[in-house]
């Protein structure tokens, strides 16, 4: 038809790269998350911009900024990736009805439940995938995983969420911090301590206890998303952070953990898509409830890996 523009063949890999840069607002950090070099990522984004005929991202001294065209393209790019993932997942489900991918985050062990699922379903393709702390919801809705063991809080719409166990929250400080030697602390003890911030307001409200019970706001520390970035900021004395009790396992030697009393505990949950009626998902939910009942090793809640493994025999 005259006047109809030619179709644009978009490379989904480039579209995904763009969404990651848009998330981090920083090419170097996005490249690290994607496990590619920064020059390569820059070339891929330029290639996408040529295909679309529009500039999507501007570099600034503070990082990267979406152009007006980039802001328009971002939600459509996410929808495109989600649609592609769902199409692939539904196709795989039709061809491979005995397949499940289980996601999990740092300091959470799913092995006992996964082992029983494999034992009970020897012909099933049971896979696991490590997720970043804030990726569980997107991974589920994008069909990258079928179940995720993660921590609240996060938006739970379109998901079925089951609390598996609670673990106390702790304060992470440098070893030379005045609070490092205390048996425990309360929110009042950290009233003036700058706390690391995240980009997610829901995360900030829970993990920074912001606002405080008296209505005051938590002092602002630097912004950080990656776990290693947070630990480095703490070790250098720039801020402290509130974390799950499981952080006490394998913590770097220049940091210390102090139990934080008088606050709601962290909730470790199993999340699945609300409309997923897969028998393997239902089976994993059953085994997760039976075996994932406490932190992965002896710690704040007094549970142990050995106990969980022995109960799965």
Secondary structure as UniProt FT lines:
FT   TURN            2..3
FT   HELIX           12..24
FT   HELIX           27..34
FT   HELIX           38..52
FT   STRAND          57..60
FT   TURN            61..62
FT   STRAND          63..66
FT   HELIX           68..95
FT   STRAND          99..104
FT   TURN            106..107
FT   HELIX           111..120
FT   TURN            122..123
FT   STRAND          125..130
FT   TURN            133..134
FT   HELIX           136..141
FT   TURN            142..143
FT   STRAND          147..151
FT   TURN            157..158
FT   STRAND          159..167
FT   STRAND          169..174
FT   TURN            175..176
FT   TURN            178..181
FT   STRAND          184..185
FT   HELIX           187..190
FT   TURN            191..192
FT   STRAND          195..197
FT   HELIX           201..207
FT   TURN            208..209
FT   TURN            213..214
FT   STRAND          220..223
FT   HELIX           227..235
FT   TURN            236..237
FT   STRAND          240..244
FT   HELIX           245..248
FT   TURN            249..250
FT   TURN            253..254
FT   STRAND          255..260
FT   STRAND          266..273
FT   TURN            274..275
FT   HELIX           279..291
FT   TURN            300..301
FT   HELIX           305..311
//
